C-alpha cells in the first residue's frame, strides 16, 4: 500500500501551508483526505478577500464561528463596503483571542472607508498593525499597544493627536510607515524605532527620542514648504545608515542646507535621491549630502526631467569649480531615468572621477526619448583619465540611438582591463540595435583579459517611470 504522505504531515507543516492560502483555497483542502477534512478550521493565520464572489461578511463570520484554535493573524482585503458592525464584532472576537497581526485593506479608496472601532485598542498582544483606507475611532481613554513592533497605515482618517499618542504609547515600535494621512505636522517619539517611512503631505516632522533610527524613507511633492525643517531633521539622525529622499524632496530643500552639514552622517552607507541634474540648486543640495556622508558606499540617483533646463555650460562650470572627491568610499552607483544630455553626463562623470573606490555602475535609460544634439561631453571628458576601479557595468533600457551608442563607447574607452563584466539590456520596445552590436568587436579587441559580455532579454526589462514618483496611488490593487 502506497504511503499517504499528505495525511501524515506534521501539524506545524500543515499550518505553514495554510498560512499561504486564502480561506477559499483552504476549504478546498478538505477533499485531500479524511484527515484533512477539518484542518482548514484550525490554522492560526486567516486570509480573506472578496475575489470568490461570495458575501465577505458571511464568510468571515462563519469561519470565526467554526474556528478551533488560536488566531495569530487576521488579514482582510476587499473592495466592497462592509458593515461597520460586522467589522466591530470581528475585531472584538480577535481581541479576546490574543491576536498578533491585523491587516485590514479597503482597496477602493473612492468609496466609504472602513470604520475601525475602539475595540482595536483592546488587542494588546498585537505586534503588527496595517490599515488601508480606514477610519480610526480611538477610545475615550487612549492607550497604545504594549507589544506592537510594526505600524503601517495608509489613507487612514486619524487626528494628529491620536496618532502621536499611539506611537508614543507603543514602546516596542521598531517600524513605522505613514502614507497619505492628511497630516502636515507630526511629532514622532519612539525610542526603539529603527525604520521610518513618510509619504504624502508631511511638511514638518519632529523626531523626538529616536536615537535608534537607522533607515528613513521620505518623499515630498512639489510645492511643499518644509525646506526650513530639513536641517533640524538631520540633527535627529545621528545613526542613520540608509536614507531615501524621493519625488521633489531636494527641490523643496533647496536653499535650506549649507555647503556641508554641521555634523556629518558618519554611519550613512546608502543614499537614494531624486534629482534634476540640469538644476544647479538640486545639485548643490545633493552635494551637501554627499560631502556630509564620508562612509557612503551605495548611491542611487533617479533623474527627474525639468522643463526649465539650465544652461549646460553653467552646470559644467559649476562642477568644474567643485572638483574634489566627494565619495571616497562609494562602491555602487545606480542611475535611473538617464537620457545622456550634457548636464546629466557631466554630473555622472564628476561622480565617477570623484569615487576612487567605485566598482559597480548601473545605468537605466528613461522610457521617453530625449533628443541629444550636443555630444561635446565626449571631448570634454576624454582626457579625464580612465575609471580604473570599475569592474561591473550594467546598462538597461537601450533603444539603440546615437546618444546611447556614444555613451557606451565612452564607457569602453574609459574603463581599464579590470572590467570583469559588461551587461546590456535593450528596452522592451527596441527592435534594432545595430549601433550597439558594432561595439562588440571593439570591446573584445580592447581588453587583454577576457571579460564577460552579457545581453539580457528585453522582454524581461523593467522600465523606470520617467516622473520618478514611487509614491503612486496604485495601492487600490494592493493585496497580500
FIZATI-953714 format. One record per residue (C-alpha): residue number from 1; z, x, y. Coordinates in Angstrom, 3 decimals. Layout:
+-----+----------+----------+----------+
!   k !       up !     east !    north !
+-----+----------+----------+----------+
! NUM !        Z !        X !        Y !
...
+-----+----------+----------+----------+
***
This chain:
+-----+----------+----------+----------+
!   k !       up !     east !    north !
+-----+----------+----------+----------+
!   1 !    0.000 !    0.000 !    0.000 !
!   2 !   -1.017 !    1.394 !    3.409 !
!   3 !    1.866 !    2.300 !    5.729 !
!   4 !    2.309 !   -0.111 !    8.640 !
!   5 !    2.961 !    2.406 !   11.392 !
!   6 !    2.849 !   -0.146 !   14.216 !
!   7 !    5.691 !   -2.218 !   12.808 !
!   8 !    7.860 !    0.831 !   12.281 !
!   9 !    7.651 !    2.381 !   15.727 !
!  10 !   10.966 !    3.349 !   17.234 !
!  11 !   12.365 !    0.976 !   19.836 !
!  12 !   12.131 !    3.424 !   22.741 !
!  13 !    8.429 !    3.984 !   21.975 !
!  14 !    7.613 !    0.258 !   21.915 !
!  15 !    9.479 !   -0.220 !   25.190 !
!  16 !    7.471 !    2.616 !   26.707 !
!  17 !    4.267 !    0.879 !   25.607 !
!  18 !    5.370 !   -2.402 !   27.181 !
!  19 !    6.156 !   -0.640 !   30.468 !
!  20 !    2.400 !   -0.138 !   30.966 !
!  21 !    1.428 !   -3.731 !   30.173 !
!  22 !    1.287 !   -6.869 !   32.261 !
!  23 !    3.044 !   -9.947 !   30.897 !
!  24 !   -0.297 !  -11.394 !   29.785 !
!  25 !   -1.077 !   -8.238 !   27.826 !
!  26 !    2.465 !   -8.034 !   26.446 !
!  27 !    2.383 !  -11.550 !   25.000 !
!  28 !   -0.809 !  -10.697 !   23.109 !
!  29 !    1.067 !   -8.048 !   21.127 !
!  30 !    2.866 !  -10.860 !   19.244 !
!  31 !   -0.143 !  -11.103 !   16.901 !
!  32 !    0.031 !   -7.449 !   15.823 !
!  33 !    2.578 !   -8.070 !   13.101 !
!  34 !    5.614 !  -10.171 !   12.204 !
!  35 !    7.942 !   -7.531 !   13.655 !
!  36 !    6.100 !   -7.664 !   16.976 !
!  37 !    6.217 !  -11.454 !   17.359 !
!  38 !    9.193 !  -11.443 !   19.723 !
!  39 !    9.155 !   -7.889 !   21.024 !
!  40 !    7.473 !   -8.942 !   24.272 !
!  41 !   10.610 !  -10.781 !   25.415 !
!  42 !   12.823 !   -7.674 !   25.357 !
!  43 !   11.025 !   -4.927 !   27.386 !
!  44 !   13.094 !   -3.727 !   30.376 !
!  45 !   10.024 !   -3.443 !   32.636 !
!  46 !    8.418 !   -6.737 !   33.717 !
!  47 !    4.998 !   -6.712 !   35.418 !
!  48 !    3.494 !   -9.926 !   36.835 !
!  49 !    0.193 !  -10.573 !   38.591 !
!  50 !   -1.982 !  -13.627 !   39.204 !
!  51 !   -5.123 !  -12.380 !   37.504 !
!  52 !   -4.667 !  -14.619 !   34.460 !
!  53 !   -5.389 !  -17.835 !   36.390 !
!  54 !   -2.098 !  -19.442 !   35.388 !
!  55 !    0.781 !  -20.524 !   37.613 !
!  56 !    2.669 !  -17.394 !   38.624 !
!  57 !    5.855 !  -19.372 !   39.285 !
!  58 !    5.787 !  -20.924 !   35.804 !
!  59 !    5.114 !  -17.617 !   34.061 !
!  60 !    7.821 !  -15.645 !   35.863 !
!  61 !   10.440 !  -18.356 !   35.408 !
!  62 !    9.542 !  -18.789 !   31.729 !
!  63 !    9.697 !  -15.057 !   30.978 !
!  64 !   13.024 !  -14.594 !   32.746 !
!  65 !   14.430 !  -17.561 !   30.861 !
!  66 !   13.374 !  -16.175 !   27.477 !
!  67 !   14.041 !  -12.519 !   28.208 !
!  68 !   16.584 !  -10.927 !   25.912 !
!  69 !   17.985 !   -7.607 !   27.048 !
!  70 !   18.434 !   -5.544 !   30.216 !
!  71 !   15.845 !   -5.616 !   33.010 !
!  72 !   15.321 !   -2.284 !   34.739 !
!  73 !   12.118 !   -3.004 !   36.640 !
!  74 !   10.546 !   -6.136 !   38.166 !
!  75 !    7.024 !   -5.907 !   39.619 !
!  76 !    5.238 !   -8.858 !   41.201 !
!  77 !    1.770 !   -8.637 !   42.765 !
!  78 !   -0.034 !  -11.767 !   43.911 !
!  79 !   -2.472 !  -13.150 !   46.454 !
!  80 !   -1.073 !  -16.658 !   46.166 !
!  81 !    1.556 !  -18.374 !   48.286 !
!  82 !    4.704 !  -18.620 !   46.181 !
!  83 !    7.600 !  -20.988 !   46.726 !
!  84 !   10.430 !  -19.131 !   48.547 !
!  85 !   12.971 !  -20.996 !   46.428 !
!  86 !   11.414 !  -19.570 !   43.259 !
!  87 !   11.469 !  -16.037 !   44.652 !
!  88 !   15.091 !  -16.551 !   45.703 !
!  89 !   16.060 !  -17.661 !   42.187 !
!  90 !   14.261 !  -14.727 !   40.556 !
!  91 !   15.972 !  -12.161 !   42.766 !
!  92 !   19.353 !  -13.820 !   42.217 !
!  93 !   18.803 !  -13.597 !   38.447 !
!  94 !   17.772 !   -9.949 !   38.766 !
!  95 !   20.812 !   -9.111 !   40.884 !
!  96 !   23.196 !  -10.067 !   38.062 !
!  97 !   21.176 !   -8.001 !   35.569 !
!  98 !   21.702 !   -4.617 !   37.261 !
!  99 !   18.035 !   -4.317 !   38.249 !
! 100 !   16.961 !   -0.749 !   39.103 !
! 101 !   13.484 !   -1.294 !   40.593 !
! 102 !   11.969 !   -4.192 !   42.548 !
! 103 !    8.356 !   -4.253 !   43.759 !
! 104 !    7.031 !   -7.387 !   45.483 !
! 105 !    3.495 !   -7.319 !   46.901 !
! 106 !    1.715 !  -10.119 !   48.721 !
! 107 !   -1.851 !   -8.812 !   48.562 !
! 108 !   -3.315 !  -11.326 !   51.027 !
! 109 !   -1.840 !  -10.452 !   54.398 !
! 110 !   -3.708 !  -13.267 !   56.166 !
! 111 !   -1.567 !  -15.948 !   54.551 !
! 112 !    2.167 !  -16.549 !   54.820 !
! 113 !    4.426 !  -13.614 !   53.966 !
! 114 !    6.829 !  -13.876 !   51.076 !
! 115 !   10.322 !  -14.702 !   52.239 !
! 116 !   12.892 !  -12.400 !   50.632 !
! 117 !   16.375 !  -13.881 !   50.934 !
! 118 !   19.715 !  -12.143 !   51.359 !
! 119 !   20.134 !  -12.162 !   47.556 !
! 120 !   18.143 !   -8.933 !   47.580 !
! 121 !   21.149 !   -7.141 !   49.075 !
! 122 !   23.214 !   -8.133 !   46.062 !
! 123 !   21.097 !   -5.801 !   43.906 !
! 124 !   23.414 !   -2.851 !   44.385 !
! 125 !   22.038 !   -0.936 !   41.390 !
! 126 !   18.579 !   -0.652 !   42.964 !
! 127 !   17.104 !    2.845 !   43.038 !
! 128 !   13.565 !    1.869 !   44.146 !
! 129 !   12.565 !   -0.954 !   46.525 !
! 130 !    8.969 !   -1.691 !   47.512 !
! 131 !    7.916 !   -4.666 !   49.665 !
! 132 !    4.408 !   -5.516 !   50.947 !
! 133 !    3.704 !   -8.385 !   53.346 !
! 134 !    7.166 !   -9.883 !   53.141 !
! 135 !    9.723 !  -11.434 !   55.468 !
! 136 !   13.139 !   -9.858 !   55.021 !
! 137 !   16.193 !  -12.034 !   55.693 !
! 138 !   19.391 !   -9.974 !   55.742 !
! 139 !   22.846 !  -11.441 !   55.055 !
! 140 !   25.238 !  -12.093 !   57.914 !
! 141 !   27.278 !   -9.096 !   56.810 !
! 142 !   24.596 !   -6.481 !   56.347 !
! 143 !   25.040 !   -3.611 !   53.953 !
! 144 !   22.633 !   -1.154 !   52.452 !
! 145 !   22.049 !   -0.137 !   48.857 !
! 146 !   24.527 !    2.314 !   47.422 !
! 147 !   22.179 !    3.634 !   44.709 !
! 148 !   18.799 !    3.357 !   46.485 !
! 149 !   16.708 !    6.550 !   46.399 !
! 150 !   13.237 !    5.300 !   47.374 !
! 151 !   12.314 !    2.748 !   50.064 !
! 152 !    8.690 !    1.715 !   50.669 !
! 153 !    7.919 !   -1.215 !   52.974 !
! 154 !    4.538 !   -2.158 !   54.433 !
! 155 !    3.790 !   -5.048 !   56.786 !
! 156 !    7.309 !   -6.346 !   56.410 !
! 157 !    8.797 !   -8.548 !   59.120 !
! 158 !   12.139 !   -6.933 !   59.869 !
! 159 !   14.007 !   -6.120 !   63.058 !
! 160 !   14.692 !   -2.583 !   64.175 !
! 161 !   18.473 !   -3.049 !   63.928 !
! 162 !   18.279 !   -4.350 !   60.363 !
! 163 !   16.006 !   -1.518 !   59.209 !
! 164 !   18.210 !    1.134 !   60.792 !
! 165 !   21.291 !   -0.379 !   59.146 !
! 166 !   19.624 !   -0.489 !   55.728 !
! 167 !   18.597 !    3.165 !   55.998 !
! 168 !   21.920 !    4.449 !   57.328 !
! 169 !   23.914 !    2.470 !   54.726 !
! 170 !   21.857 !    3.749 !   51.786 !
! 171 !   23.398 !    7.233 !   51.493 !
! 172 !   21.344 !    8.383 !   48.491 !
! 173 !   17.916 !    7.729 !   50.045 !
! 174 !   15.510 !   10.571 !   49.281 !
! 175 !   12.111 !    8.995 !   50.041 !
! 176 !   11.196 !    6.655 !   52.929 !
! 177 !    7.739 !    5.139 !   53.554 !
! 178 !    7.370 !    2.767 !   56.520 !
! 179 !    3.956 !    1.273 !   57.339 !
! 180 !    2.826 !   -1.229 !   59.972 !
! 181 !    6.152 !   -2.866 !   60.699 !
! 182 !    5.548 !   -3.718 !   64.347 !
! 183 !    8.467 !   -1.482 !   65.348 !
! 184 !    7.822 !    1.076 !   68.089 !
! 185 !   11.176 !    2.830 !   68.353 !
! 186 !   13.301 !    3.767 !   65.370 !
! 187 !   16.318 !    5.895 !   64.563 !
! 188 !   16.493 !    7.342 !   61.056 !
! 189 !   19.904 !    8.511 !   59.855 !
! 190 !   19.518 !    9.670 !   56.251 !
! 191 !   21.333 !   12.846 !   55.169 !
! 192 !   19.642 !   13.092 !   51.755 !
! 193 !   16.086 !   12.114 !   52.666 !
! 194 !   13.519 !   14.765 !   51.724 !
! 195 !   10.265 !   12.780 !   52.209 !
! 196 !    9.310 !   10.629 !   55.215 !
! 197 !    6.013 !    8.808 !   55.840 !
! 198 !    5.397 !    6.787 !   59.010 !
! 199 !    2.234 !    4.811 !   59.716 !
! 200 !    1.080 !    2.393 !   62.338 !
! 201 !    2.550 !    1.947 !   65.800 !
! 202 !    5.676 !    4.122 !   65.854 !
! 203 !    5.901 !    5.653 !   69.315 !
! 204 !    9.325 !    7.253 !   69.265 !
! 205 !   11.197 !    8.193 !   66.098 !
! 206 !   14.621 !    9.746 !   66.441 !
! 207 !   15.734 !   11.810 !   63.468 !
! 208 !   19.478 !   11.986 !   63.037 !
! 209 !   21.266 !   13.868 !   60.271 !
! 210 !   18.052 !   14.680 !   58.366 !
! 211 !   18.777 !   18.301 !   57.515 !
! 212 !   17.203 !   17.980 !   54.026 !
! 213 !   13.865 !   16.608 !   55.240 !
! 214 !   11.132 !   18.882 !   53.820 !
! 215 !    7.979 !   16.694 !   53.818 !
! 216 !    6.713 !   14.493 !   56.666 !
! 217 !    3.501 !   12.476 !   56.972 !
! 218 !    2.835 !   10.607 !   60.214 !
! 219 !   -0.195 !    9.009 !   61.839 !
! 220 !   -0.800 !    7.819 !   65.353 !
! 221 !   -3.504 !    5.555 !   66.694 !
! 222 !   -5.431 !    6.414 !   69.840 !
! 223 !   -3.784 !    5.090 !   72.974 !
! 224 !   -0.198 !    5.516 !   71.783 !
! 225 !    2.234 !    7.151 !   74.164 !
! 226 !    4.527 !    9.286 !   72.056 !
! 227 !    3.429 !   12.709 !   73.298 !
! 228 !    6.685 !   13.470 !   75.097 !
! 229 !    8.717 !   12.902 !   71.924 !
! 230 !    6.762 !   15.305 !   69.707 !
! 231 !    8.611 !   18.424 !   70.820 !
! 232 !   12.078 !   16.974 !   70.158 !
! 233 !   10.754 !   15.661 !   66.836 !
! 234 !   10.145 !   19.223 !   65.662 !
! 235 !   13.670 !   20.253 !   66.642 !
! 236 !   14.916 !   17.900 !   63.895 !
! 237 !   12.798 !   19.526 !   61.167 !
! 238 !   14.391 !   22.927 !   60.547 !
! 239 !   13.492 !   22.936 !   56.829 !
! 240 !   10.104 !   21.249 !   56.948 !
! 241 !    7.785 !   22.564 !   54.217 !
! 242 !    4.875 !   20.079 !   54.262 !
! 243 !    3.584 !   18.338 !   57.406 !
! 244 !    0.688 !   15.856 !   57.652 !
! 245 !   -0.492 !   14.664 !   61.095 !
! 246 !   -3.261 !   12.063 !   60.830 !
! 247 !   -5.568 !    9.933 !   62.959 !
! 248 !   -5.114 !   10.670 !   66.686 !
! 249 !   -1.699 !   12.306 !   66.485 !
! 250 !   -2.855 !   15.587 !   68.024 !
! 251 !   -4.683 !   13.711 !   70.770 !
! 252 !   -1.503 !   11.773 !   71.601 !
! 253 !    0.461 !   15.028 !   71.663 !
! 254 !   -1.929 !   16.862 !   73.993 !
! 255 !   -0.071 !   18.410 !   76.897 !
! 256 !    3.397 !   17.994 !   75.357 !
! 257 !    3.523 !   21.267 !   73.421 !
! 258 !    3.874 !   24.779 !   74.850 !
! 259 !    1.866 !   27.769 !   73.683 !
! 260 !    4.416 !   28.186 !   70.917 !
! 261 !    7.341 !   26.053 !   69.750 !
! 262 !   10.752 !   27.304 !   70.949 !
! 263 !   11.898 !   27.508 !   67.328 !
! 264 !    9.324 !   28.427 !   64.641 !
! 265 !    8.864 !   26.327 !   61.499 !
! 266 !    9.891 !   29.127 !   59.164 !
! 267 !    9.638 !   27.059 !   55.963 !
! 268 !    6.353 !   25.250 !   56.677 !
! 269 !    3.814 !   26.233 !   53.993 !
! 270 !    1.437 !   23.201 !   54.095 !
! 271 !   -0.152 !   21.616 !   57.176 !
! 272 !   -2.740 !   18.817 !   57.299 !
! 273 !   -4.194 !   17.746 !   60.664 !
! 274 !   -6.929 !   15.503 !   62.032 !
! 275 !   -8.601 !   17.218 !   64.953 !
! 276 !  -11.564 !   17.031 !   67.329 !
! 277 !  -12.939 !   20.558 !   67.107 !
! 278 !  -15.046 !   20.072 !   70.216 !
! 279 !  -11.959 !   19.200 !   72.271 !
! 280 !  -10.034 !   22.068 !   73.866 !
! 281 !   -6.816 !   20.080 !   74.177 !
! 282 !   -6.777 !   19.246 !   70.449 !
! 283 !   -7.497 !   22.880 !   69.606 !
! 284 !   -4.740 !   24.092 !   71.934 !
! 285 !   -2.204 !   21.719 !   70.339 !
! 286 !   -3.271 !   22.794 !   66.853 !
! 287 !   -2.959 !   26.455 !   67.798 !
! 288 !    0.614 !   25.854 !   68.953 !
! 289 !    1.464 !   24.554 !   65.473 !
! 290 !   -0.332 !   27.428 !   63.748 !
! 291 !    1.387 !   30.087 !   65.860 !
! 292 !    4.736 !   28.464 !   65.109 !
! 293 !    4.200 !   28.458 !   61.324 !
! 294 !    4.408 !   32.079 !   60.142 !
! 295 !    4.800 !   31.096 !   56.451 !
! 296 !    1.823 !   28.701 !   56.344 !
! 297 !   -0.157 !   29.077 !   53.088 !
! 298 !   -2.333 !   25.940 !   52.922 !
! 299 !   -4.181 !   24.271 !   55.809 !
! 300 !   -6.200 !   21.049 !   55.596 !
! 301 !   -8.388 !   20.014 !   58.532 !
! 302 !  -10.011 !   16.595 !   58.865 !
! 303 !  -12.681 !   16.853 !   61.556 !
! 304 !  -12.968 !   13.886 !   63.899 !
! 305 !  -16.114 !   13.333 !   65.898 !
! 306 !  -15.670 !   12.849 !   69.632 !
! 307 !  -18.305 !   11.120 !   71.737 !
! 308 !  -17.255 !   13.175 !   74.752 !
! 309 !  -18.480 !   16.522 !   73.469 !
! 310 !  -17.161 !   19.581 !   75.233 !
! 311 !  -19.458 !   22.409 !   76.254 !
! 312 !  -19.828 !   24.608 !   73.169 !
! 313 !  -19.707 !   27.732 !   75.359 !
! 314 !  -16.386 !   26.538 !   76.767 !
! 315 !  -14.859 !   26.201 !   73.294 !
! 316 !  -16.288 !   29.554 !   72.189 !
! 317 !  -14.994 !   31.270 !   75.315 !
! 318 !  -11.520 !   29.836 !   74.800 !
! 319 !  -11.441 !   31.025 !   71.174 !
! 320 !  -12.663 !   34.496 !   72.143 !
! 321 !   -9.794 !   34.781 !   74.595 !
! 322 !   -7.318 !   33.898 !   71.822 !
! 323 !   -8.406 !   36.480 !   69.276 !
! 324 !   -5.402 !   37.187 !   67.090 !
! 325 !   -4.232 !   36.442 !   63.568 !
! 326 !   -2.548 !   33.022 !   63.742 !
! 327 !   -2.375 !   32.529 !   59.947 !
! 328 !   -1.436 !   35.818 !   58.343 !
! 329 !   -0.120 !   34.157 !   55.147 !
! 330 !   -2.803 !   31.467 !   54.760 !
! 331 !   -4.187 !   31.289 !   51.194 !
! 332 !   -6.129 !   27.998 !   51.129 !
! 333 !   -8.281 !   26.365 !   53.831 !
! 334 !   -9.835 !   22.900 !   53.287 !
! 335 !  -12.102 !   21.224 !   55.846 !
! 336 !  -13.485 !   17.669 !   55.564 !
! 337 !  -15.947 !   15.841 !   57.832 !
! 338 !  -17.690 !   19.130 !   58.704 !
! 339 !  -21.090 !   18.990 !   60.458 !
! 340 !  -21.982 !   22.615 !   61.339 !
! 341 !  -22.134 !   22.100 !   65.103 !
! 342 !  -21.347 !   25.251 !   67.032 !
! 343 !  -17.847 !   24.272 !   68.207 !
! 344 !  -16.786 !   23.478 !   64.638 !
! 345 !  -18.347 !   26.610 !   63.230 !
! 346 !  -16.740 !   28.846 !   65.833 !
! 347 !  -13.295 !   27.438 !   65.077 !
! 348 !  -13.715 !   27.878 !   61.300 !
! 349 !  -14.885 !   31.462 !   61.754 !
! 350 !  -11.941 !   32.016 !   64.093 !
! 351 !   -9.588 !   30.901 !   61.316 !
! 352 !  -11.378 !   32.962 !   58.658 !
! 353 !  -11.154 !   36.116 !   60.716 !
! 354 !   -7.513 !   35.410 !   61.567 !
! 355 !   -6.431 !   34.807 !   57.960 !
! 356 !   -6.469 !   38.137 !   56.106 !
! 357 !   -4.798 !   36.662 !   53.001 !
! 358 !   -7.204 !   33.699 !   52.629 !
! 359 !   -8.587 !   33.397 !   49.087 !
! 360 !   -9.916 !   29.823 !   48.794 !
! 361 !  -12.242 !   27.938 !   51.145 !
! 362 !  -13.347 !   24.321 !   50.630 !
! 363 !  -15.807 !   22.646 !   52.987 !
! 364 !  -16.832 !   18.984 !   52.700 !
! 365 !  -19.642 !   17.713 !   54.920 !
! 366 !  -19.339 !   14.291 !   56.529 !
! 367 !  -21.478 !   11.340 !   55.491 !
! 368 !  -23.057 !   10.866 !   58.920 !
! 369 !  -25.722 !   13.452 !   59.550 !
! 370 !  -25.322 !   15.298 !   62.854 !
! 371 !  -28.468 !   16.906 !   64.194 !
! 372 !  -27.833 !   20.587 !   64.794 !
! 373 !  -30.255 !   22.380 !   67.072 !
! 374 !  -28.044 !   25.301 !   68.117 !
! 375 !  -27.804 !   27.999 !   65.423 !
! 376 !  -26.539 !   30.695 !   67.766 !
! 377 !  -23.249 !   30.783 !   65.858 !
! 378 !  -25.063 !   32.739 !   63.127 !
! 379 !  -25.868 !   35.570 !   65.518 !
! 380 !  -22.574 !   35.311 !   67.399 !
! 381 !  -20.595 !   35.874 !   64.202 !
! 382 !  -22.842 !   38.103 !   62.082 !
! 383 !  -21.120 !   41.255 !   63.318 !
! 384 !  -17.569 !   39.958 !   62.940 !
! 385 !  -17.218 !   41.609 !   59.548 !
! 386 !  -17.069 !   40.287 !   56.030 !
! 387 !  -14.433 !   37.888 !   54.786 !
! 388 !  -13.237 !   40.454 !   52.274 !
! 389 !  -10.420 !   38.267 !   50.996 !
! 390 !  -12.347 !   35.178 !   49.837 !
! 391 !  -12.526 !   34.643 !   46.081 !
! 392 !  -13.277 !   30.914 !   45.693 !
! 393 !  -15.708 !   28.926 !   47.867 !
! 394 !  -16.484 !   25.246 !   47.335 !
! 395 !  -18.967 !   23.250 !   49.440 !
! 396 !  -19.418 !   19.498 !   48.843 !
! 397 !  -21.304 !   16.605 !   50.448 !
! 398 !  -24.504 !   18.650 !   50.773 !
! 399 !  -27.622 !   16.814 !   51.897 !
! 400 !  -29.835 !   19.905 !   52.000 !
! 401 !  -30.597 !   20.025 !   55.720 !
! 402 !  -31.300 !   23.225 !   57.584 !
! 403 !  -27.843 !   23.487 !   59.154 !
! 404 !  -26.117 !   23.343 !   55.768 !
! 405 !  -28.518 !   25.869 !   54.272 !
! 406 !  -27.837 !   28.247 !   57.147 !
! 407 !  -24.102 !   27.748 !   56.705 !
! 408 !  -24.239 !   28.701 !   53.020 !
! 409 !  -26.463 !   31.662 !   53.830 !
! 410 !  -23.883 !   32.741 !   56.388 !
! 411 !  -21.074 !   32.481 !   53.816 !
! 412 !  -23.055 !   34.500 !   51.275 !
! 413 !  -23.789 !   37.245 !   53.748 !
! 414 !  -20.186 !   37.369 !   54.932 !
! 415 !  -18.317 !   37.353 !   51.619 !
! 416 !  -17.841 !   40.532 !   49.685 !
! 417 !  -18.266 !   41.249 !   45.998 !
! 418 !  -14.730 !   39.977 !   45.425 !
! 419 !  -16.141 !   36.434 !   45.436 !
! 420 !  -15.486 !   35.022 !   41.975 !
! 421 !  -16.931 !   31.513 !   42.186 !
! 422 !  -19.225 !   29.502 !   44.434 !
! 423 !  -19.221 !   25.752 !   43.784 !
! 424 !  -21.845 !   23.462 !   45.331 !
! 425 !  -21.956 !   19.680 !   45.137 !
! 426 !  -24.750 !   17.595 !   46.706 !
! 427 !  -23.938 !   14.310 !   48.383 !
! 428 !  -24.463 !   11.245 !   46.207 !
! 429 !  -27.410 !   10.233 !   48.385 !
! 430 !  -29.099 !   13.649 !   48.310 !
! 431 !  -32.266 !   13.908 !   46.223 !
! 432 !  -33.962 !   17.061 !   47.385 !
! 433 !  -32.054 !   20.300 !   47.880 !
! 434 !  -34.877 !   22.856 !   47.828 !
! 435 !  -33.345 !   24.948 !   50.583 !
! 436 !  -30.170 !   25.416 !   48.565 !
! 437 !  -31.940 !   26.306 !   45.351 !
! 438 !  -33.792 !   29.081 !   47.198 !
! 439 !  -30.429 !   30.672 !   47.952 !
! 440 !  -29.518 !   31.124 !   44.303 !
! 441 !  -31.661 !   34.211 !   43.820 !
! 442 !  -30.241 !   35.740 !   46.994 !
! 443 !  -26.695 !   35.130 !   45.751 !
! 444 !  -27.253 !   36.508 !   42.245 !
! 445 !  -29.025 !   39.626 !   43.523 !
! 446 !  -26.420 !   40.320 !   46.179 !
! 447 !  -23.276 !   40.580 !   44.059 !
! 448 !  -22.688 !   43.671 !   41.998 !
! 449 !  -20.136 !   41.911 !   39.756 !
! 450 !  -21.341 !   38.637 !   38.228 !
! 451 !  -19.709 !   35.649 !   39.894 !
! 452 !  -19.705 !   32.085 !   38.651 !
! 453 !  -22.126 !   29.712 !   40.337 !
! 454 !  -21.307 !   26.075 !   39.666 !
! 455 !  -23.212 !   22.918 !   40.558 !
! 456 !  -21.256 !   19.655 !   40.454 !
! 457 !  -22.871 !   16.341 !   39.630 !
! 458 !  -23.446 !   14.456 !   42.911 !
! 459 !  -22.658 !   11.168 !   41.144 !
! 460 !  -19.053 !   12.341 !   40.881 !
! 461 !  -18.716 !   13.165 !   44.558 !
! 462 !  -16.063 !   11.501 !   46.687 !
! 463 !  -17.143 !   11.482 !   50.301 !
! 464 !  -14.596 !   11.612 !   53.044 !
! 465 !  -14.567 !    8.867 !   55.645 !
! 466 !  -16.008 !   10.097 !   58.922 !
! 467 !  -13.428 !    8.317 !   61.000 !
! 468 !  -10.775 !   10.377 !   59.175 !
! 469 !   -8.438 !    7.427 !   59.096 !
! 470 !   -6.334 !    7.372 !   55.980 !
! 471 !   -4.109 !    4.513 !   57.053 !
! 472 !   -6.647 !    1.784 !   56.445 !
! 473 !   -5.979 !   -1.877 !   55.936 !
! 474 !   -7.210 !   -1.898 !   52.364 !
! 475 !   -3.757 !   -2.428 !   50.917 !
! 476 !   -4.663 !   -6.053 !   50.199 !
! 477 !   -6.121 !   -4.821 !   46.923 !
! 478 !   -3.228 !   -2.572 !   46.026 !
! 479 !   -1.982 !   -3.252 !   42.531 !
! 480 !    0.413 !   -1.378 !   40.330 !
+-----+----------+----------+----------+
***
